Structures are given as C-alpha cells and as structure tokens.
Amino acid sequence: MRYTSHQQTTGPFRRALAASVSGQALEWYDFAIYGLAAATVFPQVFFPGASPLIGVLASFATFAVGFIARPVGGFIFGRLGDRIGRKPALMLTLLLMGVSTVIIGLLPDYGTIGILAPILLVVLRLAQGVGVGGEWSGAAVLVIESAPERRRGFFSSMINSGEYIGTLVAGAVFTALSALMPDDAFHAWGWRIPFILASLGIIFSLIIRRKVDETPAFEEIAEKASKDQPSLVTSLRAQWRNVLAIIGLRMFENASAYIILAFAVTYATTAGNAESTATLGVTIASAVAIPLIPLFGHLSDRIGRKRVYLVGVVFLLVFFMPFFALIETQQPLLVWTAFILAFAFGMAPMLAAQPSWFAEMFPTAFRYSGTAISTNVATIFAGGMAPFIATALVNATGNLTYVFVYLGFLGVITLAATFFARETLGSDLDAPEPSIQLQGSESGAVAGKRA
C-alpha cells in the first residue's frame, strides 16, 4: 500500500511528535547547561591556572569541540536512519547524547586529576556532539513523515519549541542554583546538579521512543533501503544544491543562537550585570519563545517557509546592536527585554521554518542523511566557534565592532541562501526522484521530491 502524506493526528503520530519534542528538549537542556557552565564555571573548574581571558577562551573551545563532532554524527546516524529506520537511530542518539552529559556532571575537576580533567571533558564533549549530530534531523524527519501534509510546518516547528523547553529548564535550574547557593559551593559542586539531572530526561524520552512506530514513508522504501539504496556519494551528487542551501541557511541562525546563549551571558557579566541577570533573561526569553514558534510554524503553512525565515534573519541583523546596547545598560528589565526580543522575533521564526523546510528538500531515501549532514556542517563554521570568535574579537579590539562585522558577514550568507533555496510548501513527499538511481534497481525511483 502506497504511503500518503495526508496523515491524521492519530496515536502513532502523537507519539512520534512527543518523542521528537522530548528529545529536542533534552538535547537543548544538555547544550544549554554546557554553554552556561562554559561561560560561568568551567574556566575555574577545568582551567584554574589560566588567566581569566585564556580560561574563558579555553572553556568556549571545549564548547566548540562538540560542534566539530556533529557532522560525524550526522553522517553516521543519518545513514543509519536511512538504512535501518528513523526510530532505532533516534534511540541511539538519545543514549549517546544524554549519557555523555551525565558523565560530565560526575567528572573530577582539575584540582583532583590535573590535566586529565579537561582532556576527559573534551572527549565527553565530542561524544555529546556525535549524538546531537543525528538527533535534530531525525526528529524533523520523524514528524514530517507522519504529520498531515498541510500542517507539517506547524507540527514540525514544535520540535524547536522543545529546544526552548530544554533551554528554559536549563536556565531556570542554573539561575536558581547560582542565586541561592554561595558562590564557593556552586563552583565547587553545585554546577554538577543540572548535568546529573539529565538522567531523568533520558529515562523519560526512552520510554516514549520505545512506543514510537516507524514512519509510513520509510516503511514503503524499507526493502530498498536494506538492499539497493543509492550510495551516499550518489545521493550527495544529486542533492548538492540543497545541501549547500541548508548550510548557508544555518550559518547566521546557528551563530546567533550561541552568541545569545553563551557569549552574551559572559558579556553581560563583564559589562557589570549580576550573573543571574543574564541567565534569568535566557529563561524568560525561552518561555516567551515556546508558544511563538508553533505560531510561526503555522504561518509557514500559510505563506511559505522562506518568508517566515526571512522575518527572523532580517530582525536579528537589525537588532544585534540594540541587543548589546540594552545589555550594557545594567538595568535588569532592559537586559531581559533584549533576550526576549532576540528569541521571540529573531530565533523563533527561523527555528519554526527549519524542520519542515529542510526535511522537505530531500527524497525519502536520503531525507535523514541529507538533513543531518547539511545542518551539522554549518555548525563547524558558525555555531560552536561563534562564542570563541566573539570573545577573541572583543578582547583584541576592546569593543563589539568586529563582532557585528562577523555576524553581518554570516547574515549576508544566510540571506543569499534564503533567496536561492527552493520553497517547499505543498511539496509531495511521495513524488518520484529521478535524479537518484537505486543501484541494481530497474526503475531507479525513490520516494521524495526533486530538489
């Protein structure tokens, strides 16, 4: 029986949606607490002999390592997801990502095991990055292959609402602990609590994912996927335009996310704000963004993925200067306003459009791999390196000018990619893909839509 994308919001779809959202919440909880710890605690815990600047740079370097590992995870789990199924690949990404986070919370500090501490931190960060490399793309594919065709944008956007749920919880936990605990106690052992609490998220998400059904789209090509699926090289040759488009689309979004989440938190503290002021700003902004993302996702089902994405790109390009100006006022209400506006009207539109837009660009047989590879390659050049680059630029020049130049450069790349990328609203996931020939297959047709 041929798969149809006109699915109803039945029990299997609701489970798929819950599994995807919960996994994203855990992923971003893990990354948010790491980003917050890298900005506030890790320089003293793992690099105590370094100067304050070198300590922060070294801490952000370990933050960037996770992003360097993400394309590896994208290749590994993307290929697994296209060969053995979306569900088993997502079970593996969840375990690798979550367990690595918990172990970081148990890792001895530099004072206990010396140089081995930062080395193990990097190893765990690499493992965390590999797991994350296959998580978001798998979640996006799982939802759009199960969702009603006309509401793919709305339902898939909830995946990225999960990101802010995770960020919200991480920010709330970090803010509460840093505000309520004495500084010495928090830097000695209190920072470990958020990492260890990730174990609860792992258990919860695994229970949900065990009950998820494989997507109808993958079931249709399952026999081909195991026998005569096109090679990775063949698929990349056929889909290179879409891969490059998504890399460009993610450059500014990914850098902006971590400039706001990691660098801006550190900058707010050095600008004279209390440490808890910035983390509370992240928490409040996350709460505001959670319901806005599905609204923008619904809008993408009406006016298109591309137009919604442009709203976020243009807003952040214009707003970054006022954003840091508000932070420099040292007025908590204005600092919180800066984070709220950046999350609500900059990040939310981009994150709302991404899952459906990116996954719809690829045919079923290459959907997981194509989405995973393209979304994660951009993180090497933008996401993980952004806080490190911004910190180095500020300390080299004494101001934010070159940080704005850096963000502007990435913004131009993303604007160009947005204009050249194909609009996928209304695309048929079942349309034949003539550009990919299955090895050993006479028909050579694969489910999906030509890029």
ChimeraX attribute file (.defattr): number of C-alpha atoms within 10 A of each C-alpha:
attribute: neighborCount
match mode: 1-to-1
recipient: residues
	/A:1	5
	/A:2	10
	/A:3	17
	/A:4	15
	/A:5	20
	/A:6	14
	/A:7	17
	/A:8	13
	/A:9	14
	/A:10	10
	/A:11	11
	/A:12	16
	/A:13	22
	/A:14	17
	/A:15	19
	/A:16	25
	/A:17	27
	/A:18	21
	/A:19	28
	/A:20	30
	/A:21	27
	/A:22	24
	/A:23	33
	/A:24	29
	/A:25	26
	/A:26	28
	/A:27	29
	/A:28	23
	/A:29	29
	/A:30	26
	/A:31	26
	/A:32	25
	/A:33	26
	/A:34	27
	/A:35	27
	/A:36	22
	/A:37	23
	/A:38	26
	/A:39	26
	/A:40	21
	/A:41	20
	/A:42	25
	/A:43	23
	/A:44	20
	/A:45	23
	/A:46	25
	/A:47	23
	/A:48	15
	/A:49	12
	/A:50	14
	/A:51	12
	/A:52	13
	/A:53	13
	/A:54	15
	/A:55	22
	/A:56	25
	/A:57	22
	/A:58	20
	/A:59	28
	/A:60	27
	/A:61	18
	/A:62	25
	/A:63	29
	/A:64	26
	/A:65	21
	/A:66	27
	/A:67	28
	/A:68	24
	/A:69	23
	/A:70	30
	/A:71	26
	/A:72	22
	/A:73	26
	/A:74	32
	/A:75	23
	/A:76	19
	/A:77	32
	/A:78	29
	/A:79	24
	/A:80	18
	/A:81	29
	/A:82	24
	/A:83	23
	/A:84	16
	/A:85	23
	/A:86	25
	/A:87	21
	/A:88	16
	/A:89	23
	/A:90	28
	/A:91	17
	/A:92	15
	/A:93	24
	/A:94	25
	/A:95	18
	/A:96	18
	/A:97	29
	/A:98	27
	/A:99	19
	/A:100	22
	/A:101	27
	/A:102	22
	/A:103	18
	/A:104	21
	/A:105	20
	/A:106	13
	/A:107	16
	/A:108	18
	/A:109	21
	/A:110	18
	/A:111	12
	/A:112	10
	/A:113	12
	/A:114	13
	/A:115	13
	/A:116	14
	/A:117	19
	/A:118	22
	/A:119	14
	/A:120	15
	/A:121	23
	/A:122	20
	/A:123	16
	/A:124	24
	/A:125	26
	/A:126	25
	/A:127	23
	/A:128	30
	/A:129	31
	/A:130	26
	/A:131	31
	/A:132	34
	/A:133	32
	/A:134	35
	/A:135	28
	/A:136	28
	/A:137	30
	/A:138	29
	/A:139	28
	/A:140	32
	/A:141	29
	/A:142	31
	/A:143	30
	/A:144	30
	/A:145	29
	/A:146	28
	/A:147	26
	/A:148	19
	/A:149	20
	/A:150	17
	/A:151	22
	/A:152	27
	/A:153	31
	/A:154	26
	/A:155	25
	/A:156	34
	/A:157	32
	/A:158	28
	/A:159	30
	/A:160	31
	/A:161	26
	/A:162	24
	/A:163	26
	/A:164	30
	/A:165	24
	/A:166	28
	/A:167	28
	/A:168	27
	/A:169	21
	/A:170	30
	/A:171	29
	/A:172	20
	/A:173	20
	/A:174	25
	/A:175	21
	/A:176	14
	/A:177	19
	/A:178	20
	/A:179	15
	/A:180	10
	/A:181	12
	/A:182	12
	/A:183	12
	/A:184	9
	/A:185	12
	/A:186	18
	/A:187	18
	/A:188	14
	/A:189	13
	/A:190	18
	/A:191	24
	/A:192	19
	/A:193	16
	/A:194	24
	/A:195	24
	/A:196	17
	/A:197	17
	/A:198	24
	/A:199	17
	/A:200	12
	/A:201	19
	/A:202	21
	/A:203	13
	/A:204	14
	/A:205	22
	/A:206	18
	/A:207	11
	/A:208	17
	/A:209	22
	/A:210	13
	/A:211	13
	/A:212	22
	/A:213	17
	/A:214	17
	/A:215	22
	/A:216	18
	/A:217	23
	/A:218	25
	/A:219	16
	/A:220	17
	/A:221	19
	/A:222	17
	/A:223	13
	/A:224	19
	/A:225	22
	/A:226	12
	/A:227	13
	/A:228	14
	/A:229	25
	/A:230	21
	/A:231	15
	/A:232	14
	/A:233	9
	/A:234	15
	/A:235	22
	/A:236	18
	/A:237	13
	/A:238	19
	/A:239	20
	/A:240	14
	/A:241	16
	/A:242	23
	/A:243	25
	/A:244	16
	/A:245	23
	/A:246	27
	/A:247	24
	/A:248	26
	/A:249	30
	/A:250	29
	/A:251	27
	/A:252	27
	/A:253	27
	/A:254	24
	/A:255	25
	/A:256	28
	/A:257	20
	/A:258	22
	/A:259	26
	/A:260	24
	/A:261	26
	/A:262	28
	/A:263	24
	/A:264	24
	/A:265	27
	/A:266	23
	/A:267	22
	/A:268	23
	/A:269	19
	/A:270	12
	/A:271	15
	/A:272	13
	/A:273	20
	/A:274	14
	/A:275	19
	/A:276	21
	/A:277	22
	/A:278	27
	/A:279	29
	/A:280	23
	/A:281	24
	/A:282	31
	/A:283	26
	/A:284	19
	/A:285	24
	/A:286	26
	/A:287	19
	/A:288	18
	/A:289	27
	/A:290	21
	/A:291	15
	/A:292	21
	/A:293	30
	/A:294	25
	/A:295	18
	/A:296	25
	/A:297	31
	/A:298	24
	/A:299	20
	/A:300	27
	/A:301	20
	/A:302	16
	/A:303	11
	/A:304	19
	/A:305	29
	/A:306	21
	/A:307	17
	/A:308	24
	/A:309	27
	/A:310	18
	/A:311	17
	/A:312	23
	/A:313	25
	/A:314	15
	/A:315	16
	/A:316	24
	/A:317	18
	/A:318	12
	/A:319	17
	/A:320	20
	/A:321	14
	/A:322	12
	/A:323	21
	/A:324	19
	/A:325	14
	/A:326	20
	/A:327	27
	/A:328	18
	/A:329	15
	/A:330	17
	/A:331	14
	/A:332	18
	/A:333	13
	/A:334	17
	/A:335	24
	/A:336	21
	/A:337	18
	/A:338	24
	/A:339	26
	/A:340	22
	/A:341	19
	/A:342	22
	/A:343	30
	/A:344	20
	/A:345	21
	/A:346	27
	/A:347	24
	/A:348	31
	/A:349	30
	/A:350	28
	/A:351	27
	/A:352	32
	/A:353	32
	/A:354	27
	/A:355	30
	/A:356	27
	/A:357	28
	/A:358	28
	/A:359	29
	/A:360	29
	/A:361	28
	/A:362	26
	/A:363	26
	/A:364	28
	/A:365	28
	/A:366	29
	/A:367	28
	/A:368	32
	/A:369	30
	/A:370	30
	/A:371	30
	/A:372	34
	/A:373	27
	/A:374	25
	/A:375	29
	/A:376	30
	/A:377	26
	/A:378	26
	/A:379	26
	/A:380	21
	/A:381	19
	/A:382	27
	/A:383	27
	/A:384	28
	/A:385	22
	/A:386	29
	/A:387	31
	/A:388	23
	/A:389	19
	/A:390	22
	/A:391	21
	/A:392	17
	/A:393	17
	/A:394	15
	/A:395	11
	/A:396	10
	/A:397	11
	/A:398	10
	/A:399	11
	/A:400	16
	/A:401	12
	/A:402	16
	/A:403	22
	/A:404	15
	/A:405	11
	/A:406	18
	/A:407	23
	/A:408	17
	/A:409	13
	/A:410	23
	/A:411	24
	/A:412	17
	/A:413	18
	/A:414	24
	/A:415	19
	/A:416	13
	/A:417	20
	/A:418	22
	/A:419	14
	/A:420	15
	/A:421	22
	/A:422	18
	/A:423	18
	/A:424	18
	/A:425	21
	/A:426	14
	/A:427	17
	/A:428	18
	/A:429	25
	/A:430	18
	/A:431	15
	/A:432	17
	/A:433	21
	/A:434	16
	/A:435	18
	/A:436	24
	/A:437	20
	/A:438	22
	/A:439	15
	/A:440	12
	/A:441	13
	/A:442	8
	/A:443	10
	/A:444	17
	/A:445	16
	/A:446	26
	/A:447	24
	/A:448	23
	/A:449	20
	/A:450	21
	/A:451	19
